[in-house]
Amino acid sequence: MSDSYQFIVDVQDERLDVLIARKIEEVSRSQARTLIVEGGVVIASGISPKPSLKLPIGSSVTVTIAPETTEDIEPENIPLEILHEDDDLLAVNKPAGLTVHPGAGQKNGTLVNALVYRGINLSDTGGGFRPGIVHRLDKDTSGVILIAKNNRIHRHLSNQLKERTTIKRYLALVWGVPDPPSAIIDAPIGRHPISRKKMTVISTGRPSVTSFHTIKSSNGFSLLDVKPSTGRTHQIRVHMSYNHTPIVGDQVYAPNRPRLVPRQFLHASSIQFTHPSMKSIMEINAPLPSDLENALMELLND
């Protein structure tokens, strides 16, 4: 099933490819150009679209993204740590460095390739290259991720995420000491207007809410329990940087800080949701991996 997006031009003299990439966060500018060239973009006024086209404010644009096919997903024997599995879903403790699903520039070595190798049934609601994927984690973020085995379960879990009844918690080690130690960051996030691979807090972005509580502070670092209410790309990393307490090891949103750890110190520690079939609240926890455990002992050691 194709994904369709319709929106109104709200910025004067903005290129069409830039507009699409800004409005649809999972679409890069180069992908937007491909969509335009291949006929996936329609202008309501009938103007023939091209990437450099600049439309007047108030113009209506429709973007249709065709579904991918699973035929090209190669099964790969990638080890997975299964935290929970039943007839409807499974929860995986995703390691850092593992991309969740194939995409532009990467067709192999992903969580989806590993799931296909296992031969289990997976939902196709999310598209051909995202079978079973209800939500995502950044490549270098570790922790618990839910996988749906059929479309009914996928819809139930997706609705819980949209209605913000799912509780996702992360452990994050940040630079500095948050003041106040607990707070809610309510700041819209959208694609960075210049660095298109980055996200940023921007007035034209989508509503984004993150709450956090400081567990411990020492040696100029703080360990936080972070709870995002929305699920924007790079949300926690962007909001922590916006709060002037960027995540340790984040080379994108804290590029001028010493790295200190081999990757960003961000771990999806638990997820709580209502099981669609059992109708009971379920919480699944993922232990902190050894690389972050060792970094925590070293950096927060009193």
Buried (B, 14 or more C-beta within 10 A) or exposed (E): EEEEBEBEBEBEEBBBBBBBBBBBBEBBBBBBBBBBEEEBBBBEEEEEBEBEBBBEEEBEBEBBBBBBEBEEBEEBEBEBEEBBBEEBBBBBBBBBEBBBBBBEEEEEBBBBBBBBBBEEEBBBBBBBBBBBBBBBBBBBBBBBBBBBBBEBBBBBBBEBBEEEEBBBBBBBBBBBEBEEEEBEBEBBBBBBBEEBEBBBBBEEBBEBBBBBEBBEBEEEBBBBBBBBBBBBBBBBBBBBBBBEBBBBBBEBBBEEBEEBBBBBBBBBBBBBBBBBEEEEEBEBBBBBBEBBEEBBEEBBEE
